[in-house]
Amino acid sequence: MVDARVFLEAMEKRARMFAPAARATLTTNESLCSWLLNPLAKWAHAAYGDSAFEDAARGYAQYCLGVLKSQQVYEKLGKYPPEDLGDVISEVYEDEGYMVPYMWAAILIYAFWPSMIKHLALYRDEFLGALPQEANVMELASGHGVLGLLAAEDRADIRVEGIDISPPAVAVANRLLAVSGHDMRVTFKVKNALDTGQGGTGGQYKGIIAAMLAEHLQDPRLLFQAISHLLADDGLVFFSTAIESAQRDHIYEFNEESEPLKMAEEVGLRVTHLISCAGLPAPGGRFLPRAIAMILRRR
């Protein structure tokens, strides 16, 4: 039976530079990391076969090197490098060759980056664990779909709808969904997350996931408006975003933790828990890359 160890074994073969840090993070947080990686290993093997793990390791290495390069450019320019959103959509989100490795990396960072471990704990314990019974959950920018699938794995009573602007990402999510056993309670489809805040009946979701999305938008205020429109009165939101952390497809530059917090408050949401976790700063750098995660409720 495949489990979390297969990812580490693949890292030793295909991403040696990053394998020791990944192993240390998993070893220190074995129970939490296994909660993510054990089902992911089962789904990945069933959907993609033995090659899935080395492909994931290569994707993770490629992603980490890209992050380091982007952060170096950020330090030189003093701001996120200008990137046209249309180019990002066509050259990143719609490019299968770019997005599939990116999707593997985007989920592995939750188990391999110390700065993301607390996000995973907050998601499991204070979001999934606190959702009302029989909750309908919307995941905005679901990407690889693993957070939504973990929600269904953890809570047999909930339903999850995931949407993402990237066809290749949704294809990965649906391939994992098909072997997960959750296809009666989970769906993934191609749709712009910002379109959900326009018209129609609001307030129908007891849970909303908006993980690492806001930094990819030209105006994150539109995302918070969509969240407020969709959220039920007794619902919960798991929200996360990057602060001073550059990547090619990071468009909106947050510099302070208070910025997304204020955007949430402007649309009638309150923060009940916020964590901010720092990554590794560049030696002598001006910017400290970090990621925040929040649990939000209505006022």
Buried (B, 14 or more C-beta within 10 A) or exposed (E): EBBBBBBBEBBEEBBEEBBEBBBEBBEEBEEBBBBBBBBBBBBBBBBBEEEBBBBBBBBBBBBBEBBEEBBEEBBEEEEBEEBEEEEBBEBBBBBEEBBBBBBBBBBBBBBBBBBBBBBBBBBBEBBBEEBBEEBBBBBBBBBBBBBBBBBBBBBEEBBBBBBBBBBBBBBBBBBBBEBBBBEEBBBBEEBEBBEBBEEEEBBEBBBBBBBBBBBBBEEBBBBBBBBBBBBBEEBBBBBBBBBBBBBBBBBBBBEEBEBBBEBBBEBEBEBEEBBBBBBBBBEEBEBBBBBBBBBBBBE
